[in-house]
């Protein structure tokens, strides 16, 4: 009896063991079905050289995307509903352009083909900020947003005119009205303070100040007010500093002192194009201010010419030929690409004061000095692009590919990972001061937004040039925005609009 009972116990133990093994197998099977089935990932990027500039990841990996986010980065192959074979390609965070003036369907098209997934106008800005992107109301291909535009607030207060952006419908700003030339009274400065705060309450990504375009109009009191608001709200203030002769740093010193006094985060727009041959001195001044506790950063372009309105203050009221050390023959009329003469300059100034020029004065060594600065950001400063029959500057279509092709591969100014940090990570980190949304951008990490560019580092290059700006870049093979495959095999996929309006720290409504 005892032997039979022992046999029964042994059989029961064996059955329980088999049940346990079967249960483990079923759980493993369920896990495999849940996480490794085609429904596990919306999209997989396979076999790519994945680079995340924040963590220094640079390795062959497989990336899994679900619901617009990166949810897996694996050494092992992944299975998804769709797959991009990224063999021999670089997989990187999508580029963030913090200085663009072309929130248009055409502008976004060429931005996408250059790897841009987020386009912001922080120098000029808009008021109200909800107006920025009026051309994108039926759908945006990439993310977009703006600062609060001081110029628009100033026009509203001093002239009683609504000019919410640098172009609105068929109306383009002409920089010669009272708002660009006339100082504000103390009451008007206070009105501007109220409106700028309202713009920040509604999601403005900081305060944009076109100071050089109204260099004699903005008083010390008005400029201090702008810095005070930025400091109080702890959002960045983006300033095109007052321009001096051939790199005179007085305009930079002015804003550095205000940043130190108020502790406002300061972004100096397109520093190379203001500092010129003194770029090293300007960057050293920023470094010194930051060591003393300031919070200052800056950007540069990758194309050398400056692009702006022929009615800009520097052309209307100052000796621009002495300031830039150029003459009429160094300037192009953007709309046609023609090189100007004194006669054609004067004609366009009179007949088309809202038109734009590209003035060629920046030297390659200045650019390289700027690009080597450790925290330098790269942006386009792209002019408005509405129709391919009207030319723009090439910055729109080639800025980021030019960095990758010319400055990384050919000139070897910095490594590929460093370049990607200057085109995505540093922008996102800076913008976290304006909006928590940017904590999920500029990185290729689990939990980050799936805003991704996939390119061929051996061939990537800009093709756009002055006079021929609408040439898409070479080597940008795929682009994802919010996980949607909006550029496939170097072609823009029509009908996809995953772009989102990006807003700052919204204030709750008050009773």
Order of alpha helices (4+ residues) and beta strands (2+ residues): alpha-beta-beta-beta-beta-beta-beta-alpha-beta-beta-alpha-beta-beta-alpha-alpha-beta-alpha-beta-alpha-beta-alpha-alpha-beta-beta-alpha-alpha-beta-alpha-beta-alpha-beta-alpha-alpha-alpha-beta-beta-beta-beta
